[in-house]
Amino acid sequence: IHDHDGTEGHNRNFRVNQMSLHDIGQTNSMVFWQNIPYDTQTWDHCMTAHENKLIVVGGTRPGWTNEGVKKMAIYDFTTQQWLTGLPLMQQRRQKPACVMNTVENALYVSGGEHFGALASIEKVSLTNIASQAWQYIADKLTVGVYGHVMIYDAVDNTILVIGGWDHSTARNEIQRIDCETGVVTAMGALEIAVA
């Protein structure tokens, strides 16, 4: 599934909430699928999937201000309907990352960029998908980033936060979130920075 704009080039003033399905089989083609039901056009949100649901979080409004949004939308593949999720605790624009903790049935969201402050977000928030009550974990990221990757390890019940941008520099740090305690520790670094 891809989220993209409907225009040629990279004019971010004309982003739309359009998603396409990419057939990686015989046709290797993309077809229009759904519009994200935000009340405004956005780009640079994060997506993850869990229990036959697609979850879309955050994003950036188009235009000169590039304001972030505090929205979450959930697509249920069983009913083929969009559900409105609980608003985020803060705006998360410019490519936050999200991942499901399948042991706790919790959605973790990290990073992104503050609106107006031009600084990466260090706080990590989580919500139980059933109750949709947001809270921050105990710690902050050791380095606030956006455009990074989050990977959940069900064996250790931990999440790795890898790479990203800190607004000015591509990073190579690997940060580890202990989901039980909410403690964040540095786990070393990649040989090259990735974002």
N, C-alpha and C positions, 0 to 999 in steps of 0.2 A: 504494500500500500504506500502510495506516495502522496505527499501534500505539495502543492506547487501553485505557481501563478498562472494566469490565463493569458499572459502577454509574452511577446518576444523580449529577449534580453533580461535585464535585471532591474527594471524600473519598479522599485518597491512601493511607489505611490498607487499601484494598481493591483495589489495582491488580492486574491480571492480565496475563499474557504473551500476550495475544490480538492477532492482526493480522487486518485485513479488507482485501478487495479492493474498490476503488471503481471501478465501471463508469461512465466518463465519457461513454459513448456514449448509446444510446437510453434506457436505464433510469435513468441517473444515480442509482444506488443502491449501497449497501454490503452485502457479504455476508461472513460469517465465513470465514476462510481457514486460518490456521495458529496454533498456539501456539509461541512461542519456547521452545526446550528448555533454558532455564536451570533450575537446581535450586531456584530461588526466584523469587517474583514480583518484577518490576521495572517501572519506568517511567522516562521521560526518557533512554533510550539513543539512540544514533545509528545510522542505517542508510545503506548505499550499495550499489550494484550493480556487478558486473564479470564479464564473460565468463559470462553465464547463471547467475550466483550472486548471492544476496542476503546481505549481510554485516551483522550486528547486533553492536554494540560497546557495552560499558559499561552504565551505568544505575544506578538508585537502588532500594534495597530499600524496601518499604513499612513503615509503622510509625513510631513516634515517633523512632527513631534515624536513619532515612533514610540508612543506611549505603550506600556505593557498592559496585559489584561490579567484579571484574577479569576479566570474561568476554567471549568472542567466540564467536558462533555463525554458521555459514555454511549457507545453504540452497541446494542444487544443484537447479536447475529441470530438469535432464536426468534425474537419478535420482529426483527428488522426495524427497530425503532430507536431514536435517539433519546437519551435521558439527560437531564440537567444535573450535573454534580454540584456539590457544595463549593462555593467560591473559595479560592485560595486565601491564605492569610496575608499574602503580599503579592504585588505584581511580580511576575517572572517573565521578562521579555528576553529576546536574543538567545534562543536555544538553551533553555534549561534541559535537564535530563530527568527521566522518570523510569522507575522499575518496580515490579511487583515483588514483594516478599510473600512467597506462596505458603510459607509455614504460618505466618501471622495474618494472611489475607489483607496485607497492608500495602498501600501505594506510597512509595518514597519519592520525593521530588527534591532535587538539589540544583544549586547554581542558577544560571541565568544572570541577567543584569538588572540593576536598579534603574528605574526611570528617572532621568534628570541628573543622577549622581555620577554616571559613567564609571561605575564600579561594579565588579562582579559580586554576586551574593554568596555569602559564606554559610547562611543558615540552611538547614535541611529540615523539611517538614514531612509529616506522614499522616495518613488517614486510613482508618479501617473502611474498606469499601462498603460494608454493610451499614455501619453507623454514620460514616462520612463526617466524623468529628476530627478536624485538623489539630495537630499539635507539632511543636518543634522538638527535635531530639535534644538530648542533654548538651552535646558538643556542637561546635561549628566546624566546617571544613578547615583544614590547615591552610588551604589556599582556595579562595573563592574563584570559581571558574564558570565559563559557559562554553557551549559547543563541545562538551565532554561526553564520556560514556559511563554508564552505570551498569554493573553486572552483579546479579544476586547469586550467592553460593548457599544453596539450601542445606548442605552438609554442615557448614560452620555457622549458618544463620548470620552471614555477614554480606556487606555490599562493598564492592570495589568501585571507586571513582577514579577514572583514568583520563589523564591529559586535560585538554581544554585551553581556553584563553583566559587571561586575567585582566582583560581589556586592552592591554598593550603588548603582551608577550604570549606566545604559545608555550604551554607547560608540558613537562614530562613526568610530573609526580603521580604516584599511585597512592590513593588515600583509602583507608579501610574503615568502614562503619560497622561497629558491633551492634547488631539490631537489638540485642537483649539489654545492653547497658546504655546505648546511645553514644558511646565513646568513639571518637575519630582519631586514628593514628596514621602516621606516615609509614608507608610500606616500601620505600625505595623509589626508584625512578626508571623510566624507559631509557633506552639508548638515545632516542630522538624524541623531540616534542611532537605531540599530535593534537590536532584540533579539527 
